[in-house]
Amino acid sequence: MLRPGSNRHATFVTGCARLRYDFGQRGSRTGFSEREGGVRLRHRLSVPSPLLACGLLLSCLACSRPAKVVLDGIPGDVVAAFDRARAAPAADLRITSIADGAVIPRNHACPLIEWRADGTGDSVFLLELRSHRRALDVFLKGRRWQPEGREFERFLSGREVRIRVYRQAAAGVTASDTVRVAIAPRPLGDRIAFRVVQPLFNPTLPNAVEVFAFGRPRPARFVEFADTCVGCHVYGAASAFLNVKRGSERRLVSAQRTGDAVQLRGRDLGAFSFLALSPDGRHAAYVHAPVGDLVLKDTLVEPFDYPYSAADIHVLDTTTGATWPLAGASDPNVVEDMPAFSADGTRLIFSRYRMEETDGVKVIPGMALAELPFNEGRGGVAVPLAGTTAAGSWHYFARYSPDGRWISFCRGDGRNGIYARRSSDIYLMSVAGRRVMRLSLNAEGSMDSWHSWAADSHWLAFSSNREASGLTALYLAYVDDDGNASPPVKLVGFDAMKVNTPQFVPEALDLASLGDVAPFVEAVFETP
């Protein structure tokens, strides 16, 4: 398992960045473009030239050198001889975990910085970080770095950080392009729960749910199993629901907090798959009795096909345990799949489609989105969403943004099912005008899927296999008020495992306080 950012044998020297001031101006203005709730509201600060000049001069006199972190036992003479001034640009040296123009939350104190560098040998890398008032040089031999102390926190008080990598080898010094990363005005308190699964589908091998929190260098483990598969998982303000399968048996396991007490429950809903939780936690909508043929494949990118030929949406009352089919989403003649609630709990969106068979080959010819009033579980008339009903197009994993302005969904080739599709991209539809746009966070030729909205409706967490390894990792992108997405940043990835189904966890829910769920799951499956 990848554990990036080990600061072994580190030395730290206080310093500051180079600062520029144009004395030809009578005054200077600096600002950060930020909208209310986004990154486009303009803040300006006017300072008379003499005062600004004195401040800059005092800052430079106080600390004239950048801070340094030296890792991997690199000798001091090698550090001193690193001549970045003679560096030549190199196309084979580039930062891969953070894209130019990305935005990060103001509390993202432990960003994962990875880079690609062709070739091997005794190369030494210099990771250079610069902002208007801060500077840090990290010398190391590896191809990734993640701060574990306070090295990066100093940059979070600014508006932007610039990142560049230099490589010193026998052939000389080369440099990557500079990546500029904007610092969002506000922190992101929500955490992100995600599954860690085997590269090829195997429910009997170890898998887990882990939780990423901004400000921590590594995720925390919520639950782990060796012979039990954790499927979809959802979270409320005081509850967690897990779809858990062992062998041919499946259970819905919930942990719900009331005051200081935690109640664990295991429910046998029969065969079920996708799960959604109402905002008040009172109801869960789930895919009941899915029927399909699972076809395993020996490929990392698309490890299996799993098209459904039958499925309906049912409702669970999480308090009483009662279940019933949802009117308008339980037609036996079509497949109803992947439900999601609106932020106010009044509407439900889902995918609707039919399976067709020609000459013994089963395929899904198209997949449309539909929505209906939830009516406290009574349902209503489902209405197809314009722009998603064309034959030969597949729309799935729909989500409402918490502010109600957007519907996000995936579009890709889903004729053989929608899980881990190489063609999958994430789109936005405006609720008001039904305008559809493909988000720029998508990478060409890779799967971008399984997305989740943060509570402020400005951050999307999603899974992508855009890396050369073909393994999916967890990414984060900022979405502004107009629906434009920033380039993404990689949050978590592993050397030999995949990351998928990320879900934002409400800031109010401390998953650690729910205790160890694994022993309870064991008891659930042992109970007749």
Backbone torsions as a table, in degrees:
resi	resn	phi	psi	omega
1	MET	NA	134.0	-177.3
2	LEU	-70.7	128.8	174.2
3	ARG	-127.1	82.5	-172.8
4	PRO	-71.9	155.9	165.4
5	GLY	86.9	33.0	178.0
6	SER	-76.7	115.3	-177.5
7	ASN	-90.5	77.2	-177.3
8	ARG	-91.7	139.1	178.5
9	HIS	53.1	45.0	-175.8
10	ALA	-85.4	141.5	170.5
11	THR	-117.6	149.5	-174.9
12	PHE	-133.7	126.6	-179.9
13	VAL	-123.9	126.5	-177.6
14	THR	-69.0	143.3	178.5
15	GLY	-168.0	-173.7	178.2
16	CYS	-143.4	166.2	-179.1
17	ALA	-81.5	162.5	172.5
18	ARG	-70.0	139.1	-179.0
19	LEU	-122.5	141.2	179.6
20	ARG	-117.1	144.0	173.7
21	TYR	-144.1	132.4	-179.5
22	ASP	-91.2	105.1	-177.6
23	PHE	-72.9	-3.8	177.3
24	GLY	-79.1	-10.0	-180.0
25	GLN	-95.8	148.3	177.2
26	ARG	-78.8	-21.9	179.2
27	GLY	-156.1	170.3	-178.5
28	SER	-134.9	142.2	177.1
29	ARG	-125.1	136.4	175.6
30	THR	-129.3	147.6	-177.3
31	GLY	-157.8	168.3	177.1
32	PHE	-131.0	128.3	-176.6
33	SER	-79.4	117.1	-177.3
34	GLU	-151.3	128.3	173.4
35	ARG	-86.8	161.5	176.6
36	GLU	-61.5	117.7	-175.8
37	GLY	84.2	-2.8	-178.6
38	GLY	-141.4	-152.5	-178.4
39	VAL	-119.7	49.6	178.9
40	ARG	-140.0	14.0	175.5
41	LEU	-87.7	128.9	-171.7
42	ARG	-88.3	119.0	173.3
43	HIS	-106.1	130.2	-178.3
44	ARG	-126.8	148.9	178.1
45	LEU	-134.9	121.2	179.2
46	SER	-103.8	129.8	-178.9
47	VAL	-132.3	130.0	176.9
48	PRO	-57.9	145.1	-174.7
49	SER	-56.0	-48.0	-177.6
50	PRO	-61.0	-40.2	-179.8
51	LEU	-66.8	-42.2	179.2
52	LEU	-64.1	-42.2	-179.8
53	ALA	-61.6	-42.6	179.4
54	CYS	-64.4	-40.9	179.9
55	GLY	-63.4	-43.5	179.2
56	LEU	-65.6	-39.8	-179.6
57	LEU	-64.4	-43.0	179.3
58	LEU	-64.8	-37.7	178.4
59	SER	-63.0	-43.6	-178.0
60	CYS	-69.7	-35.9	178.8
61	LEU	-68.9	-32.9	-177.5
62	ALA	-67.7	-33.4	-178.1
63	CYS	-153.9	111.3	-170.8
64	SER	-100.2	-6.6	-177.7
65	ARG	-123.5	149.5	175.4
66	PRO	-68.8	152.8	173.5
67	ALA	-65.7	151.6	-178.3
68	LYS	-129.7	140.2	168.9
69	VAL	-124.0	124.5	-178.3
70	VAL	-117.2	121.5	-175.8
71	LEU	-118.5	173.8	171.1
72	ASP	61.2	22.8	177.2
73	GLY	66.5	26.6	179.9
74	ILE	-68.0	125.3	-177.4
75	PRO	-64.7	154.3	-179.4
76	GLY	-62.8	-34.0	-179.6
77	ASP	-68.4	-30.3	176.3
78	VAL	-69.0	-40.7	177.6
79	VAL	-62.7	-45.8	-177.8
80	ALA	-65.7	-30.0	-176.2
81	ALA	-88.9	-0.3	-177.7
82	PHE	-70.9	111.4	-172.4
83	ASP	-106.0	83.3	-178.7
84	ARG	-71.3	-19.2	-179.1
85	ALA	-63.4	-24.9	-179.2
86	ARG	-99.4	12.2	-175.3
87	ALA	-68.0	136.8	175.4
88	ALA	-100.9	142.9	178.0
89	PRO	-63.2	143.3	-177.7
90	ALA	-135.9	124.0	-179.2
91	ALA	-70.9	-25.3	-178.1
92	ASP	-84.0	0.0	178.1
93	LEU	-116.1	110.3	-177.1
94	ARG	-152.8	148.3	177.1
95	ILE	-77.2	129.9	-173.6
96	THR	-110.7	-23.4	-173.7
97	SER	-88.2	-17.1	179.5
98	ILE	-133.8	124.6	-178.4
99	ALA	-91.1	151.9	177.8
100	ASP	-61.3	132.6	-177.8
101	GLY	89.7	4.3	179.6
102	ALA	-68.5	161.3	176.0
103	VAL	-124.7	138.0	177.0
104	ILE	-124.8	151.9	176.8
105	PRO	-64.0	156.2	-176.7
106	ARG	-69.3	-13.1	178.0
107	ASN	-107.0	16.6	-180.0
108	HIS	-84.1	77.0	-171.6
109	ALA	-82.5	-9.6	-176.7
110	CYS	-129.2	58.7	-178.3
111	PRO	-66.5	144.1	176.9
112	LEU	-88.1	118.5	-179.7
113	ILE	-114.5	113.9	179.7
114	GLU	-123.4	151.5	177.8
115	TRP	-143.6	156.5	177.3
116	ARG	-101.3	135.7	177.6
117	ALA	-145.0	113.3	-178.4
118	ASP	-66.8	151.6	176.5
119	GLY	85.9	168.8	178.4
120	THR	-129.6	-172.8	179.5
121	GLY	124.1	-161.3	-175.3
122	ASP	-93.0	44.5	180.0
123	SER	-70.9	146.1	171.2
124	VAL	-119.3	134.6	-178.2
125	PHE	-109.0	146.2	172.5
126	LEU	-119.9	113.3	175.9
127	LEU	-93.5	117.8	-175.1
128	GLU	-108.4	124.1	176.7
129	LEU	-119.8	130.7	-177.2
130	ARG	-139.0	141.0	168.0
131	SER	-134.4	-172.2	-178.0
132	HIS	-61.4	-32.6	-173.5
133	ARG	-129.2	2.3	-177.9
134	ARG	-129.8	153.5	176.7
135	ALA	-150.3	138.6	179.2
136	LEU	-144.4	132.4	174.3
137	ASP	-115.4	127.3	178.3
138	VAL	-117.9	120.3	178.5
139	PHE	-103.2	128.6	-177.7
140	LEU	-160.8	169.7	179.7
141	LYS	-105.3	-17.1	-179.8
142	GLY	-79.7	-174.6	-178.2
143	ARG	-118.4	24.4	175.0
144	ARG	-155.8	152.3	176.3
145	TRP	-151.2	140.5	176.9
146	GLN	-141.4	119.3	-179.2
147	PRO	-65.7	137.8	177.0
148	GLU	-113.1	-17.0	178.0
149	GLY	-101.7	-132.8	-176.5
150	ARG	-108.0	15.1	-174.4
151	GLU	-59.8	-39.2	-175.0
152	PHE	-92.0	-19.8	-177.3
153	GLU	-56.9	-32.2	-178.0
154	ARG	-64.2	-26.0	179.6
155	PHE	-78.9	-21.5	-173.9
156	LEU	-72.3	-11.9	176.4
157	SER	-82.3	-8.5	-179.8
158	GLY	-95.7	-167.0	-179.1
159	ARG	-103.6	-21.0	-173.0
160	GLU	-158.4	149.6	171.4
161	VAL	-130.0	138.2	179.4
162	ARG	-108.6	132.0	-174.2
163	ILE	-123.9	133.5	178.6
164	ARG	-145.1	148.7	179.0
165	VAL	-118.7	134.1	173.6
166	TYR	-114.2	148.4	178.3
167	ARG	-127.4	128.1	175.9
168	GLN	-111.2	118.5	-179.4
169	ALA	-137.8	-178.1	-178.1
170	ALA	-60.0	-30.6	-177.8
171	ALA	-80.9	-6.0	-179.9
172	GLY	124.3	-168.7	-178.0
173	VAL	-105.8	131.8	177.4
174	THR	-125.5	164.4	-176.1
175	ALA	-138.9	147.9	173.8
176	SER	-83.9	171.3	168.7
177	ASP	-68.1	156.3	177.4
178	THR	-82.0	133.5	176.3
179	VAL	-105.0	123.7	178.8
180	ARG	-102.1	128.4	-176.6
181	VAL	-123.7	124.7	178.0
182	ALA	-84.0	144.6	176.3
183	ILE	-99.4	118.8	-179.2
184	ALA	-65.0	152.0	-177.7
185	PRO	-65.0	-25.0	-174.5
186	ARG	-125.7	154.2	174.9
187	PRO	-74.9	168.6	176.5
188	LEU	-118.2	106.9	-175.1
189	GLY	-79.7	-25.9	179.6
190	ASP	-62.3	144.8	171.4
191	ARG	-101.2	172.1	-176.6
192	ILE	-126.8	117.7	173.9
193	ALA	-94.1	140.6	-177.8
194	PHE	-148.7	159.4	176.4
195	ARG	-90.5	142.9	170.6
196	VAL	-113.5	115.1	-171.0
197	VAL	-129.5	167.1	178.8
198	GLN	-67.9	148.3	179.1
199	PRO	-58.5	-40.0	173.8
200	LEU	-108.0	140.7	-173.0
201	PHE	-59.1	119.6	176.3
202	ASN	-157.3	98.9	-174.2
203	PRO	-71.0	-8.6	-179.2
204	THR	-91.7	-9.8	178.5
205	LEU	-91.5	162.5	-175.9
206	PRO	-56.2	136.4	173.8
207	ASN	-148.3	160.4	-171.7
208	ALA	-154.5	165.3	167.0
209	VAL	-113.0	125.0	178.7
210	GLU	-120.5	164.0	-174.1
211	VAL	-128.4	122.8	176.7
212	PHE	-94.7	132.8	176.8
213	ALA	-127.3	133.2	178.1
214	PHE	-65.7	136.6	-177.1
215	GLY	98.9	-8.4	177.8
216	ARG	-115.0	140.7	-175.9
217	PRO	-72.9	-25.1	-176.9
218	ARG	-137.3	150.9	178.3
219	PRO	-71.3	158.9	176.4
220	ALA	-101.8	149.0	-179.3
221	ARG	-87.7	129.8	176.9
222	PHE	-93.3	-50.2	179.3
223	VAL	-152.9	146.0	-179.1
224	GLU	-140.7	142.8	178.4
225	PHE	-135.7	154.2	177.4
226	ALA	-104.1	-31.7	-177.0
227	ASP	-131.6	19.7	-179.0
228	THR	-131.6	133.7	-174.8
229	CYS	-97.5	125.1	172.0
230	VAL	-90.1	121.5	179.6
231	GLY	-96.0	-129.7	-179.2
232	CYS	-66.1	152.7	-177.8
233	HIS	-145.5	139.6	-178.8
234	VAL	-138.4	158.8	-172.2
235	TYR	-139.6	140.0	173.3
236	GLY	-113.5	-170.9	-178.1
237	ALA	-65.7	-24.0	-179.1
238	ALA	-142.1	26.5	-174.4
239	SER	-154.2	156.1	174.1
240	ALA	-134.0	136.3	179.4
241	PHE	-124.4	130.6	-177.8
242	LEU	-125.0	134.6	172.0
243	ASN	-91.3	110.9	-171.5
244	VAL	-121.4	133.8	-179.1
245	LYS	-129.2	137.3	172.6
246	ARG	-133.7	118.7	-175.6
247	GLY	61.5	-125.6	179.1
248	SER	-96.0	-0.8	-178.1
249	GLU	-98.1	144.5	179.9
250	ARG	-134.2	141.5	179.4
251	ARG	-135.6	149.5	167.8
252	LEU	-96.4	115.3	-178.6
253	VAL	-106.9	129.4	-179.1
254	SER	-128.1	146.5	172.6
255	ALA	-126.2	115.6	-174.8
256	GLN	-124.7	129.9	-178.0
257	ARG	-101.0	132.7	171.8
258	THR	-129.2	107.0	-173.7
259	GLY	65.1	-124.8	178.2
260	ASP	-93.5	-3.4	-175.9
261	ALA	-97.5	143.0	176.2
262	VAL	-118.3	126.0	178.6
263	GLN	-107.3	123.2	177.4
264	LEU	-102.0	134.3	179.9
265	ARG	-135.5	148.7	172.5
266	GLY	-126.5	125.4	-176.8
267	ARG	-120.8	136.6	175.8
268	ASP	-96.3	103.0	179.9
269	LEU	-98.6	10.2	-173.0
270	GLY	75.6	-154.0	176.5
271	ALA	-74.0	127.6	175.5
272	PHE	-154.6	161.8	-179.2
273	SER	-131.7	-101.2	-170.5
274	PHE	-62.1	146.9	-172.1
275	LEU	-137.6	139.3	175.8
276	ALA	-135.9	148.0	-177.4
277	LEU	-117.7	133.9	177.8
278	SER	-67.6	154.0	-176.8
279	PRO	-57.9	-32.5	179.5
280	ASP	-86.5	-1.5	178.5
281	GLY	76.0	2.4	-175.7
282	ARG	-77.1	-35.6	-175.6
283	HIS	-124.8	150.0	169.6
284	ALA	-122.8	135.5	172.2
285	ALA	-103.7	132.4	-176.8
286	TYR	-140.8	158.4	179.9
287	VAL	-85.6	114.0	-173.3
288	HIS	-95.5	134.6	172.1
289	ALA	51.9	52.9	176.0
290	PRO	-68.3	141.3	178.4
291	VAL	-123.2	126.7	-179.7
292	GLY	-167.9	167.2	178.9
293	ASP	-106.0	116.8	177.9
294	LEU	-85.0	119.8	180.0
295	VAL	-115.5	109.9	-179.6
296	LEU	-80.7	141.6	-179.7
297	LYS	-131.2	149.6	-177.9
298	ASP	-93.1	61.8	178.4
299	THR	-143.9	135.8	-176.7
300	LEU	-68.3	-36.6	-173.0
301	VAL	-71.1	-48.0	178.5
302	GLU	-127.5	82.5	-171.0
303	PRO	-73.6	-12.6	177.5
304	PHE	-161.4	158.2	169.3
305	ASP	-109.9	141.0	-179.5
306	TYR	-151.6	70.0	177.2
307	PRO	-80.9	136.8	177.5
308	TYR	-89.4	142.2	172.7
309	SER	-105.9	-13.2	177.9
310	ALA	-156.0	142.4	174.8
311	ALA	-179.7	145.1	175.7
312	ASP	-130.5	165.1	177.2
313	ILE	-103.0	126.8	177.1
314	HIS	-115.9	167.0	-179.0
315	VAL	-118.2	138.7	173.7
316	LEU	-115.9	127.9	169.0
317	ASP	-82.7	109.9	-173.2
318	THR	-69.4	-13.4	178.9
319	THR	-89.1	-48.4	-176.3
320	THR	-92.6	-22.4	-176.6
321	GLY	86.9	0.0	179.7
322	ALA	-70.2	146.4	178.3
323	THR	-131.9	152.3	178.0
324	TRP	-163.2	156.1	177.0
325	PRO	-69.9	143.1	-179.8
326	LEU	-87.3	117.1	179.6
327	ALA	-60.5	131.2	-177.8
328	GLY	95.1	-12.1	179.0
329	ALA	-135.6	27.1	-179.5
330	SER	-139.1	42.9	177.4
331	ASP	-78.9	119.6	-177.8
332	PRO	-66.8	-12.2	-177.4
333	ASN	-89.5	-9.1	178.8
334	VAL	-134.9	165.4	176.2
335	VAL	-95.0	126.2	173.7
336	GLU	-112.9	128.5	-164.7
337	ASP	-147.5	156.2	169.4
338	MET	54.9	64.0	179.7
339	PRO	-75.7	156.4	173.5
340	ALA	-152.1	141.4	-179.2
341	PHE	-89.3	149.9	167.6
342	SER	-72.1	164.6	-175.1
343	ALA	-63.0	-29.3	178.7
344	ASP	-93.5	-0.3	176.5
345	GLY	77.0	6.5	-175.8
346	THR	-88.9	-17.4	-176.8
347	ARG	-129.9	157.7	176.5
348	LEU	-131.5	135.3	175.9
349	ILE	-115.4	147.4	-177.7
350	PHE	-158.8	169.6	175.6
351	SER	-96.9	143.4	-178.5
352	ARG	-135.3	131.9	-175.5
353	TYR	-163.6	174.4	176.4
354	ARG	-127.2	148.5	171.2
355	MET	-91.8	139.4	175.4
356	GLU	-123.3	148.0	179.7
357	GLU	-126.1	126.4	178.1
358	THR	-130.6	121.8	-179.4
359	ASP	53.6	40.0	176.8
360	GLY	81.1	0.2	-179.7
361	VAL	-102.8	123.3	-179.3
362	LYS	-97.2	127.4	177.5
363	VAL	-141.3	160.2	174.0
364	ILE	-102.3	111.7	-175.2
365	PRO	-72.6	-20.1	179.8
366	GLY	-174.8	160.6	-176.4
367	MET	-144.0	116.9	-176.4
368	ALA	-107.0	160.7	172.9
369	LEU	-98.5	143.9	176.6
370	ALA	-140.2	154.8	175.8
371	GLU	-137.6	155.2	-179.3
372	LEU	-147.7	160.0	173.7
373	PRO	-71.0	136.5	-178.0
374	PHE	-79.7	-39.2	175.5
375	ASN	52.7	48.8	178.5
376	GLU	54.4	31.2	177.3
377	GLY	97.9	-4.4	179.1
378	ARG	-81.2	-20.8	177.9
379	GLY	75.5	-160.1	-178.4
380	GLY	174.8	-152.7	-177.9
381	VAL	-89.9	126.0	178.8
382	ALA	-82.7	134.7	-179.2
383	VAL	-117.6	126.0	177.9
384	PRO	-68.1	145.4	178.6
385	LEU	-85.8	124.0	178.3
386	ALA	-59.2	141.5	-179.8
387	GLY	92.3	-4.2	179.8
388	THR	-123.5	8.8	-171.1
389	THR	-105.9	0.4	-176.4
390	ALA	-67.0	141.7	176.0
391	ALA	-64.2	144.1	179.9
392	GLY	80.4	14.9	174.3
393	SER	-130.6	146.3	-175.1
394	TRP	-127.3	128.6	-177.0
395	HIS	-129.2	129.5	-171.5
396	TYR	-157.3	172.9	-178.0
397	PHE	52.5	45.2	179.9
398	ALA	-71.3	145.4	179.3
399	ARG	-142.3	140.1	168.4
400	TYR	-87.4	139.0	170.8
401	SER	-71.3	148.0	-177.0
402	PRO	-59.1	-26.9	178.4
403	ASP	-84.3	-1.8	175.9
404	GLY	79.1	6.1	-175.8
405	ARG	-87.2	-24.5	-171.6
406	TRP	-130.5	151.6	164.3
407	ILE	-117.7	118.9	175.6
408	SER	-99.7	150.5	179.4
409	PHE	-160.6	167.3	175.4
410	CYS	-102.6	146.3	174.6
411	ARG	-131.7	129.0	-179.5
412	GLY	-170.7	-175.3	-179.9
413	ASP	-81.7	99.5	-176.3
414	GLY	-107.1	24.2	-177.2
415	ARG	-63.9	-28.3	178.7
416	ASN	-109.1	24.0	-177.7
417	GLY	110.3	170.5	-170.8
418	ILE	-115.0	1.5	-177.5
419	TYR	-84.5	128.1	173.8
420	ALA	55.0	51.1	178.2
421	ARG	-87.7	127.4	178.7
422	ARG	-58.3	-31.5	-175.6
423	SER	-84.1	-2.2	-171.9
424	SER	-70.1	130.8	173.3
425	ASP	-129.3	160.3	-179.9
426	ILE	-102.7	132.2	-178.5
427	TYR	-122.2	162.0	172.4
428	LEU	-121.3	142.9	170.6
429	MET	-125.0	128.4	176.5
430	SER	-74.0	132.5	-178.9
431	VAL	-66.2	-36.7	-177.0
432	ALA	-71.9	-52.9	-174.0
433	GLY	-104.6	-1.7	-178.7
434	ARG	58.1	28.9	176.4
435	ARG	-79.1	131.6	-176.9
436	VAL	-108.4	134.0	177.6
437	MET	-140.3	143.0	174.3
438	ARG	-84.7	127.9	-176.4
439	LEU	-74.2	142.8	-178.4
440	SER	-74.1	-7.2	177.6
441	LEU	-69.6	-16.9	-177.9
442	ASN	-68.9	147.0	175.3
443	ALA	-106.9	136.4	-178.9
444	GLU	-63.7	133.5	174.0
445	GLY	76.5	11.6	179.4
446	SER	-129.2	163.0	176.2
447	MET	-81.0	124.8	170.6
448	ASP	-124.6	112.3	-166.8
449	SER	-158.7	-173.9	174.6
450	TRP	49.1	60.8	-173.9
451	HIS	-99.6	162.8	-179.1
452	SER	-149.8	143.8	-179.1
453	TRP	-93.2	140.9	168.5
454	ALA	-75.8	163.4	-174.6
455	ALA	-62.8	-27.2	-178.2
456	ASP	-87.5	2.7	177.6
457	SER	63.7	23.5	179.5
458	HIS	-122.4	2.1	179.8
459	TRP	-133.4	135.6	174.7
460	LEU	-116.2	124.6	169.6
461	ALA	-98.2	139.0	-178.9
462	PHE	-154.5	167.0	176.5
463	SER	-103.4	144.7	178.3
464	SER	-149.0	143.2	174.9
465	ASN	-109.0	38.9	-176.1
466	ARG	-71.7	-10.9	179.8
467	GLU	-77.8	158.6	-176.8
468	ALA	-62.3	-26.6	-178.6
469	SER	-68.0	-22.3	-175.8
470	GLY	82.7	-1.4	178.9
471	LEU	-84.5	139.5	178.9
472	THR	-78.0	145.0	178.2
473	ALA	-132.4	169.5	-179.0
474	LEU	-94.3	128.4	-179.0
475	TYR	-125.5	160.0	178.9
476	LEU	-135.6	136.8	177.1
477	ALA	-136.5	149.5	179.1
478	TYR	-94.0	138.4	178.0
479	VAL	-120.2	122.6	-177.4
480	ASP	-84.7	-176.1	-175.4
481	ASP	-64.6	-22.6	-179.7
482	ASP	-93.2	3.1	179.8
483	GLY	86.3	11.5	177.7
484	ASN	-86.5	133.5	-177.7
485	ALA	-101.9	141.2	173.8
486	SER	-78.0	160.8	169.4
487	PRO	-58.3	148.2	-173.3
488	PRO	-85.8	164.1	170.9
489	VAL	-118.3	143.3	176.4
490	LYS	-82.7	129.8	-179.8
491	LEU	-100.3	-44.9	-175.3
492	VAL	-144.5	138.0	172.9
493	GLY	-154.4	158.1	-178.0
494	PHE	-129.6	157.5	-178.0
495	ASP	-73.2	-31.0	-173.1
496	ALA	-138.2	15.8	178.9
497	MET	-134.3	161.0	178.5
498	LYS	-105.2	154.0	174.8
499	VAL	-116.1	128.9	176.2
500	ASN	-150.4	-179.9	-179.0
501	THR	43.1	55.2	176.8
502	PRO	-67.5	141.6	178.3
503	GLN	-135.5	127.2	173.5
504	PHE	-68.0	135.7	178.9
505	VAL	-104.0	127.6	-179.9
506	PRO	-53.6	144.0	-177.5
507	GLU	-59.5	-28.2	-177.5
508	ALA	-73.4	-18.7	-175.3
509	LEU	-95.1	117.6	173.8
510	ASP	-98.9	103.5	-175.6
511	LEU	-62.1	-32.0	179.9
512	ALA	-62.0	-29.5	-178.7
513	SER	-72.0	-13.2	178.4
514	LEU	-78.5	-10.3	177.5
515	GLY	85.4	-170.3	-178.9
516	ASP	-86.6	109.8	-175.7
517	VAL	-80.6	-25.5	-172.7
518	ALA	-56.7	-47.5	179.2
519	PRO	-60.4	-34.2	178.1
520	PHE	-66.0	-40.4	178.1
521	VAL	-60.9	-40.3	177.0
522	GLU	-58.0	-44.5	-179.2
523	ALA	-66.2	-35.8	179.7
524	VAL	-60.6	-43.2	-177.5
525	PHE	-78.9	-19.0	177.4
526	GLU	-83.9	-18.3	180.0
527	THR	-77.3	127.9	179.7
528	PRO	-60.0	NA	NA
